[in-house]
Amino acid sequence: MAADVKDQNNFRLVIKDRTSGLNFLVDTGADISVVPPSSAERCKPKSLLNLLAANGTKINTYGTRNLSLNIGLRRIFPWSFIIADVSRPILGADFLTHYGIIIDLKSKSLKDQQTTLTSTGKISTDNTPSITVLKLSLNFNDLIREYNDIFDDVERSPIKVQTHNVTHVIQAKCPPVGAKARRLAPDKLIAAKQEFQNLIHKGICSPSTSCWASPLVMAKKSDGSWRPCGDYRALNAQTIPDKFPISGKDNVVRDALSRIESISTYPLTYEDIARSQQDDEELDLLLKQSTSLTLQKLQVSNTDVMLYCDISTQVIRPYIPNTHRYQVFRNPHDLAHPGVRAKVRLMCSRFV
C-alpha cells in the first residue's frame, strides 16, 4: 500500500490530547491518522505498509499504537494510530468520520455531533504534509473510496455488527465460577487496558457484569509487547462438552470428511525387514549378549520369509531394524493420530 504526500500552506487546526500531551494536527485531507514513532518503536522491525511522499521518498511505518484521546469533549476517543515517520501526530478523516467530529476553523474548535460540545484549539500555518492512502491519479481510486469498508484496515477500524439469530448455550455442572482480579505489573496493566479499549472500540467485546470471571494472564510476544490471555481451566472443568452440536443427518462437513477415498501409507514388506535384519549391527549385538529378550528366527505365516522375533512374552514381537522403525511408527500414526506416548506404548507391545 502506498500513500501520496503533498505539501500545502493552509490554515489547520491543532488540538491537544490531555492524556498524552500530544498536539494533534486535525487534517481532513489525511485519509489515515498517524503518530510519530518513539525511540523504542523506531528500533522495531518496519511494517509492510509504506507511505510514499510526492517526491518519491518512502515513509516507513512501524505498526500501530492504541491511544485513548481526551480532547476536551467530555468523552474518551479510543483509536489505533499508524506509527509513521512524520513530524507530528495527525488526526485524519478516518477518525473524524467515525466519531462525527466537525472542524470549525473560524472559531478554532472541534464540535462533537453526539454531545454538541466544542473543544478549542489553535491554528497552525506551517507546511504540513497531507497524507492520502492512495494516489489521486489512480483510475480506480473512486471505486475503492466507494467501497471503503471492504478495503479498510481491520486493525484500525471498528468491526461491523452482524445481526443473526444464533445463540450458544454452555451447560455447567456447578454455580458460576468466579476469580478475583490479579494485580499486574505497571507495564502489563497499561498494555491490558489499551488492548481491551481497542477491543471495545472494534465491537469485539463489551463491559460485562456476569457472575462468571476468569483470571487474566499477560503473555509476552516475540516483539516484546504483551498479549492478554484468559486462564479458563476452572471454567472448562465445570462445563459440559457439546460433543454433537449438529445432528448426524445435517452435519454435511462430518459426512464429507468421513468419506475416505484413499489411504497413504509407507510400503513395507516382510522381505524388506528380513534383508535389513541380515545387516543390522544392533541385532547382532543382541544375539551375542545376554538380555531379557529371547530372539529366535520364525517363519512368517503363509510366506517363506524368516524373521527374528522375541518370544519372551505371550505376544510374538518381530524385531524391526533401525532403518524401518520410522516407517512402522508412521503407518498407524497417520491413520489415527494418537499421542506420541500412546503410540510408543503400542509399538513396544507389538515390535522390538
C-alpha positions, 0 to 999 in steps of 0.5 A, a space after each residue: 500500500 502506498 500513500 501520496 504526500 503533498 505539501 500545502 500552506 493552509 490554515 489547520 487546526 491543532 488540538 491537544 490530547 490531555 492524556 498524552 500531551 500530544 498536539 494533534 494536527 486535525 487534517 481532513 485531507 489525511 485519509 489515515 491518522 498517524 503518530 510519530 514513532 518513539 525511540 523504542 518503536 523506531 528500533 522495531 522491525 518496519 511494517 509492510 505498509 509504506 507511505 510514499 511522499 510526492 517526491 518519491 521518498 518512502 515513509 516507513 511505518 512501524 505498526 500501530 499504537 492504541 491511544 485513548 484521546 481526551 480532547 476536551 469533549 467530555 468523552 474518551 476517543 479510543 483509536 489505533 494510530 499508524 506509527 509513521 515517520 512524520 513530524 507530528 501526530 495527525 488526526 485524519 478523516 478516518 477518525 473524524 468520520 467515525 466519531 462525527 467530529 466537525 472542524 470549525 476553523 473560524 472559531 478554532 474548535 472541534 464540535 462533537 455531533 453526539 454531545 454538541 460540545 466544542 473543544 478549542 484549539 489553535 491554528 497552525 500555518 506551517 507546511 504540513 504534509 497531507 497524507 492520502 492512502 492512495 494516489 489521486 491519479 489512480 483510475 480506480 481510486 473512486 471505486 475503492 473510496 466507494 467501497 471503503 469498508 471492504 478495503 479498510 484496515 481491520 486493525 484500525 477500524 471498528 468491526 461491523 455488527 452482524 445481526 443473526 439469530 444464533 445463540 450458544 448455550 454452555 451447560 455447567 455442572 456447578 454455580 458460576 465460577 468466579 476469580 478475583 482480579 490479579 494485580 499486574 505489573 505497571 507495564 502489563 496493566 497499561 498494555 491490558 487496558 489499551 488492548 481491551 479499549 481497542 477491543 471495545 472500540 472494534 465491537 469485539 467485546 463489551 463491559 460485562 457484569 456476569 457472575 462468571 470471571 476468569 483470571 487474566 494472564 499477560 503473555 509476552 510476544 516475540 516483539 516484546 509487547 504483551 498479549 492478554 490471555 484468559 486462564 479458563 481451566 476452572 471454567 472448562 472443568 465445570 462445563 459440559 462438552 457439546 460433543 454433537 452440536 449438529 445432528 448426524 443427518 445435517 452435519 454435511 462437513 462430518 459426512 464429507 470428511 468421513 468419506 475416505 477415498 484413499 489411504 497413504 501409507 509407507 510400503 513395507 514388506 516382510 522381505 524388506 525387514 528380513 534383508 535389513 535384519 541380515 545387516 543390522 549391527 544392533 541385532 547382532 549385538 543382541 544375539 551375542 549378549 545376554 538380555 531379557 529378550 529371547 530372539 529366535 528366527 520364525 517363519 512368517 505365516 503363509 510366506 517363506 520369509 524368516 524373521 527374528 522375533 522375541 518370544 519372551 512374552 505371550 505376544 510374538 514381537 518381530 524385531 524391526 531394524 533401525 532403518 524401518 522403525 520410522 516407517 512402522 511408527 508412521 503407518 498407524 500414526 497417520 491413520 489415527 493420530 494418537 499421542 506420541 506416548 500412546 503410540 510408543 506404548 503400542 509399538 513396544 507391545 507389538 515390535 522390538 
